[in-house]
Amino acid sequence: MKSLLAAALLLSAPVAAGASEPCLPCHAEKTPAAVAQWQGSAHARAGVGCEKCHGTDHDKIVKGEAKVGMKVCAPCHQKAYQEHRASRHGMGLHSGWGCTRNLPARKPGECRFCHQEGDEMPRSDVQCARFLKQSPEMGEIGCNYCHSVEDACDSCHSKHMTDLKIVRDPNSCAKCHMGPDHPQWEMWQTSLHGTLNASSGRKSGPDCQTCHMPKGTHNVSIGITMNSGGVPYPAAKAETARTDMIGICSDCHAPAFARRELERGDLVRSQSLSILKEAEHVIWDLNDRGLLDPMPENRPPHPLSGQRLVTDSQMLYEDTSHIERLFFKMKKYDYARTVKGAYHQNPAYTHWYGNAELKMDLVDIKSEASRLKERGGKKGESRQDAQPGAEAELKALKNKFERGALSEEEYAKAKGKVLEKMR
């Protein structure tokens, strides 16, 4: 049966002379689906065979060492390559990776993500603490499956097919752009845009590609005014991006209407960021007072920062305190859903899945902070890292000053008030 299928595949489509003869006889039998997909592709019609992309070192191919990365595609697809590199997808791997050199369970093959073969200098020094805490297996399927979009056209296009229906389907975006921290696909699908698209097609309701890949560009960052963590860009950069997005929206909407909608999203973002910063201040105050449980010095070290408190984009959801875990959910999930829900015109994600959770997070964080302070006060005499009364306040002020949260003038003024009460 296999031999009949192999013969059928070899005869099913005309192939340019010499395109893939060394590979086809064997692979038509061993990987018939891959051969069939290639034979139906634009690559086969153009005479681009297996060796053009995979190379000729069969041993390296079998070992998984002959990766068909972005630079393999670039010579023939230069415009798409340059657009992709300029976009957020073009830094996907670097924003979600970390050097595994010092990890006990590292896989040597992982080095290829940051190093060219034979080159000791990495392409980037960006690190991801959460990635570094994962097992190799979780890193591969749970992190790199999405983040490898930086260096792998087949993240979206598939491996051997070239049918544009694949990448014009929003489902091709969904495998990465869904879940608790960036559910853009769910937001779009359940918005009016998504409903119109499902019922009447792209002419009535835009999809991911309509707004984020206008005119077929591979630069998916056009029109975005904040970084992936929801922090606004500087004014000049943001205004240029806003002009671009209004131009995209204006294909369906009046420019003034589009600007009002987007500016409303800006306000939701700034309001939500204020709530987030208030919670972050509570956690740092506890750290200054030595009241986190456990304190950073009493837990496994952070992969990048050691035994220090981390609340920025490198914060962890493991080996941390309960109140920091609450803040992780608040920042990574609920803040992101509020802001992205607003820009995707989805009221339920903006309010109930986002804003309501964000505000309840703050309630929980303040309540936990009160509990920790009360417990710290009761145990102050027996704890070396928590001192009662004015001494604890002076210690906290000193810590704030040393980490730059207070200016010299603010520190002196606050310290003076505490000393005045001690007299």
Secondary structure, 3 states (H helix, E strand, C coil): CHHHHHHHHHHHCCCCCCCCCCCHHHHHHHCHHHHHHHHCCHHHHCCCCHHHHHCCCHHHHHCCCCCCCHHHHCCCCHHHHHHHHCCHHHHHHHHCCCCCCCCCCCCHHHHHHCCCCCCCCCCCCCCCHHHHCCCHHHHHHHHHHHHHHHHCCHHHHCCCCCCHHHHCCCHHHHCCCCCCCCCHHHHHHCCHHHHHHHHHCCCCCCCHHHHHCHHHCCCCCCCCCECCCCCECCHHHHHHHHHHHHHHHCCCCCHHHHHHHHHHHHHHHHHHHHHHHHHHHHHHHHHHCCCCCCCHHHCCCECCCECCCCCCCCCCCCCCCHHHHHHHHHHHHHHHHHHHHHHCCCHHHHHHHHHHHHHHHHHHHHHHHHHHHHHHHHCHHHCCCCCCHHHHHHHHHHHHHHCCCCCHHHHHHHHHHHHHHHC
